[in-house]
Amino acid sequence: MKKKKMATAALAALMALTAVGGITVYGASDTKTATLNNAQVRFNDGKVQTIQCYNIDGYNYVRARDITNNLGMAVGAIQNGDTGIMVHPYQAPTSTATPEKLTQQTAKVKVVEGNLIYDGWVSKAECFLLNGRYYFQLADFANAADTQLDVALETVEFEAKGEYAKAPYMSIHNGIEVVWNNDTKVIDVKKTTTDLQQIFNDIRGGKTPIEKPDKEEVVDEDEKKEPVVEKEDKFEATGVMTFAPKEGEILANILKDEDKGAYLSNGKANMNNLTKPYTLYPESHVGQCTWYAEGRLMETTGLNLQPLWGDGVDKWVEKAQSGKSPDLDGTTNKYDIEAGCIAVFRGHALFVEWVDFDEEGNPKTVYFTEGNMQRNGTYNPNQDGKVQVLAFDDFIVRQSFIGYVIVK
């Protein structure tokens, strides 16, 4: 199934006229003059709105919240201080207040390459920061959503053709479509939905994941005695930590051979060099925080988190509470933290290695590891998985807390 693409002509008009178009590459230190401007935008076939924006060299840059609020999506700053924003297409806006009116007619700004993280997937786009707000070109929101859709479609195909998944990791994909109407001079912005569950069903065709061949293959007697697949599938959990690890220590055993690395020369994940807990996700997810958290849970406890897949990481706790996995449970009580659980924040998951408690039984210090520390979706064996230590009060507010997935 191919996703819908904005027509080349429409994109060209979009760039040339109001608004919003392609990427002009600026150096990291280039200072530009941004001029206050208006764009006519219609969201989800509603009334045409006038959206304030800033124009630089013929391109309009809009405030992220002006777009996400109108599409019913949440947006937030990147927690580690990197340049850019995170869009959560499955979460309601955290603030629905009318944005402040822009009055500054011109401003000197630095246009830089930033991150537009859409549902946890990193896309690069030119942007600038002005008065505490990030401004992006409108088309970049659609491009980021399309990039994440590519990953979702690849994941569904992997799951449907594979052995383990009973349902797709995501049942739907919420996207963004941007179309320039040359006749009305209006930009149409719509929230789109792709039925990933139906795609999963169509690929699988209602059959079992692995079908027996029509004819039995003739194999050597030696191969019958000890199949290669059986060797590859063997796995033994290490167990959850029973003492506090050292800060900066890397605990996860991810690579079979460190010299071979996590990636092939073509940039794709070297799945044959990953240990079994880290091969459940398709190769396109290697390096993501969810890939690491699920792998670390399986590595330590032997439990597979796949029954919680379906609507993204923000739903893991809710699904764990519902009994989707008989060996796991979920809690939204921030004080119920324990070693061996997964802590879930908005758009992020990490693994809790150990917790120190005070004399009254309250969590005092948290030792944790996480993936995608560089926020680029690429596994770095020298960074990802390092033990970090934070006071509990600092840990719980590092991002928007949802809850814990815990082992029963």
C-alpha positions as CSV (number, residue, x, y, z in Angstrom):
1,M,0.0,0.0,0.0
2,K,1.4,3.4,-0.9
3,K,0.7,6.5,1.1
4,K,-0.7,9.6,-0.5
5,K,1.9,12.1,-1.6
6,M,1.4,15.8,-2.2
7,A,1.6,16.5,-6.0
8,T,4.8,18.1,-7.2
9,A,2.9,21.0,-8.8
10,A,0.9,21.6,-5.6
11,L,4.1,21.6,-3.6
12,A,5.7,24.1,-6.0
13,A,2.7,26.4,-5.7
14,L,2.8,26.0,-1.9
15,M,6.4,27.1,-1.8
16,A,6.0,29.9,-4.2
17,L,2.9,31.5,-2.9
18,T,1.9,31.6,0.7
19,A,3.6,29.8,2.2
20,V,5.0,26.9,3.4
21,G,7.0,24.9,1.0
22,G,10.3,23.0,0.7
23,I,13.5,23.3,2.6
24,T,16.0,26.0,2.1
25,V,19.2,25.0,3.7
26,Y,20.8,27.5,5.9
27,G,24.0,27.3,7.9
28,A,23.8,26.8,11.6
29,S,24.8,30.5,12.3
30,D,22.9,32.2,9.5
31,T,20.9,35.2,10.8
32,K,17.7,36.0,8.8
33,T,15.1,38.7,9.0
34,A,11.6,37.2,9.8
35,T,8.7,39.4,8.8
36,L,5.2,39.0,10.4
37,N,2.7,37.6,7.9
38,N,-0.7,35.9,7.6
39,A,-1.6,32.6,6.0
40,Q,-5.1,31.4,5.2
41,V,-5.5,27.8,6.5
42,R,-8.5,25.4,6.7
43,F,-8.3,22.5,9.1
44,N,-10.2,19.3,8.5
45,D,-12.6,21.0,6.0
46,G,-13.7,23.6,8.6
47,K,-13.8,27.3,8.3
48,V,-10.8,29.2,6.8
49,Q,-8.6,30.7,9.5
50,T,-6.0,33.4,9.5
51,I,-2.8,32.0,11.0
52,Q,-0.1,34.3,12.0
53,C,3.3,33.3,10.8
54,Y,6.7,34.7,9.9
55,N,8.1,35.0,6.4
56,I,11.7,34.4,5.6
57,D,12.9,34.7,2.0
58,G,9.4,33.9,0.7
59,Y,8.7,31.0,3.0
60,N,6.2,31.1,5.9
61,Y,7.1,29.6,9.2
62,V,4.2,28.8,11.6
63,R,4.1,28.1,15.3
64,A,3.9,24.4,16.0
65,R,1.0,24.7,18.5
66,D,-1.1,26.7,16.0
67,I,-1.1,23.5,13.8
68,T,-1.2,20.7,16.3
69,N,-4.0,22.3,18.4
70,N,-6.3,22.5,15.3
71,L,-5.6,18.9,14.5
72,G,-6.2,17.7,18.0
73,M,-2.6,16.6,18.6
74,A,-0.2,17.4,21.4
75,V,3.2,19.0,21.0
76,G,6.0,19.5,23.4
77,A,9.7,20.5,23.7
78,I,12.4,17.9,23.3
79,Q,13.4,17.0,26.9
80,N,17.1,16.7,26.5
81,G,17.5,20.2,25.2
82,D,17.9,19.4,21.5
83,T,16.5,21.9,19.0
84,G,12.9,21.2,17.9
85,I,9.7,19.7,19.0
86,M,7.9,16.4,19.6
87,V,4.4,15.9,18.0
88,H,2.2,13.3,19.7
89,P,-0.5,12.5,17.1
90,Y,-2.5,10.2,19.5
91,Q,-2.6,12.6,22.4
92,A,-5.0,15.6,22.9
93,P,-3.5,19.0,23.1
94,T,-2.1,19.9,26.6
95,S,-3.2,23.5,26.2
96,T,-6.2,24.7,24.1
97,A,-5.9,28.3,25.1
98,T,-5.9,30.8,22.2
99,P,-2.3,31.5,21.2
100,E,-1.0,34.9,22.0
101,K,-1.3,37.4,19.2
102,L,2.0,38.1,17.4
103,T,2.8,41.8,17.4
104,Q,6.5,41.9,16.6
105,Q,6.7,43.0,13.0
106,T,10.3,41.9,12.3
107,A,12.8,39.8,14.1
108,K,16.4,38.7,13.6
109,V,16.4,34.9,13.9
110,K,18.8,32.1,13.3
111,V,17.4,29.4,11.0
112,V,18.9,26.1,11.9
113,E,18.4,22.4,11.3
114,G,16.1,21.1,14.0
115,N,14.2,17.9,14.9
116,L,10.5,17.5,14.2
117,I,9.9,14.3,16.1
118,Y,6.6,12.7,15.0
119,D,5.3,9.9,17.2
120,G,8.9,9.2,18.3
121,W,10.3,9.2,14.8
122,V,12.9,11.9,14.1
123,S,12.7,14.1,11.0
124,K,15.1,16.9,10.2
125,A,13.7,20.3,9.2
126,E,14.7,24.0,9.1
127,C,13.3,26.0,12.0
128,F,14.0,28.9,14.3
129,L,13.2,29.8,17.9
130,L,11.6,33.1,18.7
131,N,10.2,34.2,22.1
132,G,10.2,30.7,23.4
133,R,8.3,29.2,20.4
134,Y,9.6,27.0,17.6
135,Y,8.6,27.9,14.0
136,F,8.6,25.3,11.2
137,Q,7.3,25.4,7.6
138,L,3.9,23.8,7.4
139,A,4.9,21.2,4.8
140,D,7.5,19.9,7.3
141,F,4.7,18.6,9.5
142,A,3.3,16.5,6.6
143,N,6.7,15.3,5.7
144,A,7.4,14.2,9.2
145,A,4.1,12.3,9.4
146,D,4.8,10.7,6.0
147,T,8.2,9.5,7.2
148,Q,6.7,7.9,10.2
149,L,4.0,6.3,8.1
150,D,6.7,4.7,6.0
151,V,8.1,3.1,9.1
152,A,4.6,2.0,10.3
153,L,3.9,0.4,6.9
154,E,7.3,-1.4,7.0
155,T,6.6,-2.6,10.5
156,V,3.1,-3.9,9.6
157,E,4.5,-5.9,6.7
158,F,7.2,-7.3,8.9
159,E,4.7,-8.3,11.6
160,A,2.1,-9.8,9.2
161,K,4.7,-11.9,7.5
162,G,6.5,-12.9,10.7
163,E,5.9,-15.5,13.3
164,Y,5.4,-13.7,16.6
165,A,2.9,-10.9,16.2
166,K,-0.8,-11.6,16.7
167,A,-1.7,-8.0,16.0
168,P,0.1,-5.0,14.6
169,Y,2.2,-2.8,16.8
170,M,-0.1,0.1,15.8
171,S,-3.7,-0.4,14.7
172,I,-4.0,3.0,13.0
173,H,-1.7,5.7,11.9
174,N,-2.7,9.3,12.4
175,G,-1.0,11.5,9.7
176,I,-1.1,15.0,8.4
177,E,-1.9,16.1,4.8
178,V,-1.1,19.6,3.5
179,V,-2.5,20.8,0.2
180,W,-2.3,24.2,-1.4
181,N,-5.4,25.3,-3.3
182,N,-4.2,27.7,-6.0
183,D,-7.8,28.9,-6.8
184,T,-8.8,30.0,-3.3
185,K,-5.2,30.7,-2.0
186,V,-6.0,28.5,1.0
187,I,-3.9,25.8,2.5
188,D,-5.9,22.7,3.4
189,V,-4.6,20.8,6.4
190,K,-6.2,17.5,7.4
191,K,-5.6,14.8,9.9
192,T,-5.5,11.5,8.1
193,T,-6.0,8.0,9.3
194,T,-4.5,4.8,7.8
195,D,-6.0,1.5,9.0
196,L,-2.9,-0.5,9.8
197,Q,-5.0,-3.3,11.3
198,Q,-6.7,-3.8,7.9
199,I,-3.3,-3.8,6.1
200,F,-2.0,-6.4,8.6
201,N,-5.1,-8.6,8.0
202,D,-4.8,-8.2,4.2
203,I,-1.2,-9.3,4.2
204,R,-1.7,-12.1,6.5
205,G,-4.9,-13.1,4.6
206,G,-6.5,-14.7,7.6
207,K,-3.9,-17.5,7.7
208,T,-1.5,-18.5,10.4
209,P,1.8,-16.6,10.4
210,I,3.9,-19.6,9.4
211,E,2.4,-22.0,7.0
212,K,3.6,-25.6,6.4
213,P,5.0,-26.3,3.0
214,D,2.9,-28.4,0.6
215,K,5.7,-30.9,0.3
216,E,8.1,-32.0,3.0
217,E,11.7,-30.9,2.2
218,V,14.4,-33.5,2.0
219,V,17.1,-32.7,4.4
220,D,20.2,-34.3,5.7
221,E,20.0,-36.5,8.8
222,D,22.4,-34.2,10.6
223,E,20.2,-31.2,9.9
224,K,17.2,-33.1,11.4
225,K,19.0,-33.8,14.6
226,E,19.7,-30.2,15.5
227,P,18.1,-27.5,13.3
228,V,19.8,-24.2,13.0
229,V,16.7,-22.3,13.9
230,E,16.4,-24.1,17.2
231,K,19.9,-22.9,18.2
232,E,19.1,-19.3,17.3
233,D,15.8,-19.3,19.3
234,K,17.5,-20.4,22.6
235,F,17.4,-17.7,25.2
236,E,17.8,-17.4,28.9
237,A,16.9,-14.4,30.9
238,T,19.6,-12.8,33.1
239,G,17.2,-11.8,35.9
240,V,16.5,-8.3,37.4
241,M,19.3,-6.5,39.2
242,T,19.5,-7.3,42.9
243,F,21.8,-4.4,43.8
244,A,22.4,-0.9,42.6
245,P,24.5,-0.7,39.4
246,K,27.3,1.8,38.8
247,E,26.5,5.0,37.1
248,G,27.7,5.0,33.5
249,E,27.8,1.2,33.3
250,I,26.3,-0.5,30.3
251,L,24.2,-3.5,31.4
252,A,22.4,-4.6,28.2
253,N,23.8,-7.4,26.1
254,I,22.7,-6.2,22.6
255,L,25.4,-7.2,20.1
256,K,26.6,-10.7,19.6
257,D,29.9,-9.4,18.2
258,E,30.8,-5.8,18.9
259,D,33.2,-5.8,16.0
260,K,30.4,-6.4,13.6
261,G,28.3,-3.6,14.9
262,A,24.6,-2.9,14.9
263,Y,24.4,-1.7,11.2
264,L,25.3,-3.0,7.8
265,S,27.1,-1.0,5.2
266,N,23.8,0.0,3.6
267,G,22.6,1.6,6.9
268,K,20.1,-1.1,7.8
269,A,20.2,-2.8,11.1
270,N,22.4,-5.9,11.3
271,M,19.6,-8.1,12.8
272,N,21.8,-11.2,12.7
273,N,24.2,-9.6,15.1
274,L,21.6,-8.7,17.7
275,T,20.8,-10.9,20.6
276,K,17.3,-12.4,20.6
277,P,15.6,-9.9,23.0
278,Y,16.5,-7.1,20.6
279,T,15.2,-8.7,17.4
280,L,11.4,-8.6,18.1
281,Y,11.0,-5.2,16.5
282,P,11.6,-4.9,12.7
283,E,14.9,-3.4,11.7
284,S,13.5,0.1,11.1
285,H,12.9,0.4,14.9
286,V,16.4,-0.6,16.0
287,G,17.6,2.4,18.0
288,Q,14.3,3.6,19.2
289,C,13.5,3.9,23.0
290,T,10.7,1.4,22.7
291,W,13.0,-1.1,21.0
292,Y,15.5,-0.8,23.9
293,A,12.9,-0.9,26.7
294,E,11.2,-4.0,25.4
295,G,14.5,-5.7,24.7
296,R,15.8,-5.0,28.1
297,L,12.6,-6.3,29.7
298,M,12.9,-9.5,27.8
299,E,16.6,-9.7,28.5
300,T,16.1,-9.5,32.3
301,T,12.7,-11.2,32.8
302,G,12.2,-13.3,29.7
303,L,8.8,-11.6,29.1
304,N,7.6,-10.5,25.7
305,L,5.9,-7.1,25.6
306,Q,4.3,-7.6,22.2
307,P,0.8,-8.1,23.5
308,L,0.8,-4.4,24.5
309,W,1.5,-3.3,20.9
310,G,-1.2,-1.6,19.0
311,D,-1.5,2.2,19.6
312,G,2.0,3.4,20.5
313,V,4.0,3.5,23.7
314,D,1.6,5.9,25.4
315,K,-1.0,3.0,25.6
316,W,1.4,0.4,27.1
317,V,0.3,1.0,30.7
318,E,-3.4,1.1,29.9
319,K,-3.1,-2.2,28.0
320,A,-1.0,-3.8,30.7
321,Q,-3.8,-2.9,33.2
322,S,-6.4,-4.5,31.0
323,G,-4.8,-7.9,31.1
324,K,-3.6,-8.0,27.5
325,S,-0.5,-9.8,28.9
326,P,-1.1,-12.2,31.8
327,D,2.4,-11.7,33.1
328,L,2.4,-7.9,33.2
329,D,0.4,-5.3,35.0
330,G,0.3,-1.5,34.8
331,T,0.0,1.3,37.3
332,T,-0.2,5.1,37.1
333,N,0.9,5.6,40.7
334,K,4.3,7.2,40.5
335,Y,5.4,5.7,43.8
336,D,4.8,2.2,42.6
337,I,8.2,2.1,40.8
338,E,10.3,-1.0,41.2
339,A,13.4,-2.6,39.7
340,G,12.6,-4.4,36.4
341,C,9.7,-2.2,35.3
342,I,9.3,0.0,32.3
343,A,8.6,3.6,33.0
344,V,6.4,5.2,30.4
345,F,6.4,8.9,29.7
346,R,4.6,10.8,26.8
347,G,6.3,9.4,23.7
348,H,9.1,7.7,25.6
349,A,9.9,4.5,27.5
350,L,12.9,3.5,29.6
351,F,13.9,0.6,31.8
352,V,14.3,0.9,35.6
353,E,17.3,-1.1,36.7
354,W,17.2,-0.4,40.4
355,V,15.5,1.8,43.0
356,D,16.7,3.0,46.4
357,F,14.0,3.6,49.0
358,D,14.1,5.6,52.2
359,E,13.3,4.3,55.7
360,E,9.6,4.9,55.1
361,G,9.5,2.9,51.9
362,N,9.4,5.9,49.5
363,P,11.5,5.9,46.4
364,K,14.6,8.0,46.8
365,T,17.0,7.3,43.9
366,V,16.3,5.7,40.5
367,Y,18.9,3.9,38.4
368,F,17.7,3.5,34.8
369,T,18.8,2.9,31.3
370,E,17.2,4.0,28.0
371,G,17.7,3.9,24.2
372,N,17.7,6.7,21.6
373,M,19.6,9.0,24.0
374,Q,20.9,11.0,21.0
375,R,17.3,11.4,19.8
376,N,18.3,10.4,16.2
377,G,16.7,6.9,16.2
378,T,20.1,5.2,15.8
379,Y,21.6,2.8,18.3
380,N,24.9,4.0,19.8
381,P,26.6,1.2,21.8
382,N,28.7,3.8,23.6
383,Q,25.8,5.9,24.8
384,D,22.5,3.9,24.8
385,G,21.9,1.7,27.7
386,K,24.3,3.5,30.1
387,V,23.1,3.6,33.7
388,Q,21.8,7.0,34.7
389,V,21.1,8.0,38.3
390,L,18.5,10.6,39.4
391,A,16.8,11.5,42.6
392,F,13.2,10.2,42.3
393,D,11.7,13.8,42.4
394,D,13.9,14.7,39.4
395,F,13.3,11.4,37.6
396,I,9.5,11.6,37.7
397,V,9.3,15.1,36.1
398,R,12.0,14.6,33.4
399,Q,9.1,14.2,31.0
400,S,5.3,13.9,31.2
401,F,4.7,10.8,33.3
402,I,2.1,8.2,32.4
403,G,2.9,5.1,34.5
404,Y,4.8,1.8,34.8
405,V,4.6,-1.5,33.1
406,I,5.5,-4.0,35.9
407,V,6.0,-7.7,36.1
408,K,3.4,-9.6,38.2
